[in-house]
């Protein structure tokens, strides 16, 4: 899979990740899209922010997603 910074959209990442056998909940994709809109960041920036804040955790070929999404970041800032 390409470096995360090379993806412009969740859809582009989704297609590559699925084709390479990665497993993740569809809710994660929705959360990335909402995070981009609400935080006004690029796909790559939101993905990296979610990883940094343990909202997305990768274990081998699986991604685990905290359903709070970007709200978990806002909650920690308050």
DAPE-V407573 format. One record per residue. N is the residue number from 1. RES is the residue in three letters. PHI is phi as a letter, one per 20 degrees, with the letter a starting at -180 (* if undefined). Layout:
N_RES_PHI + N_RES_PHI
This chain:
1_UNK_* + 2_UNK_f + 3_UNK_f + 4_UNK_g + 5_UNK_f + 6_UNK_e + 7_UNK_e + 8_UNK_e + 9_UNK_c + 10_UNK_f + 11_UNK_f + 12_UNK_f + 13_UNK_f + 14_UNK_g + 15_UNK_f + 16_UNK_f + 17_UNK_f + 18_UNK_f + 19_UNK_f + 20_UNK_e + 21_UNK_n + 22_UNK_f + 23_UNK_d + 24_UNK_a + 25_UNK_f + 26_UNK_f + 27_UNK_g + 28_UNK_f + 29_UNK_f + 30_UNK_f + 31_UNK_f + 32_UNK_f + 33_UNK_f + 34_UNK_f + 35_UNK_g + 36_UNK_f + 37_UNK_f + 38_UNK_f + 39_UNK_e + 40_UNK_l + 41_UNK_c + 42_UNK_f + 43_UNK_g + 44_UNK_f + 45_UNK_f + 46_UNK_f + 47_UNK_g + 48_UNK_f + 49_UNK_f + 50_UNK_f + 51_UNK_f + 52_UNK_g + 53_UNK_e + 54_UNK_l + 55_UNK_e + 56_UNK_d + 57_UNK_c + 58_UNK_d + 59_UNK_c + 60_UNK_l + 61_UNK_e + 62_UNK_c + 63_UNK_d + 64_UNK_d + 65_UNK_c + 66_UNK_e + 67_UNK_f + 68_UNK_f + 69_UNK_l + 70_UNK_f + 71_UNK_f + 72_UNK_f + 73_UNK_f + 74_UNK_f + 75_UNK_f + 76_UNK_f + 77_UNK_e + 78_UNK_f
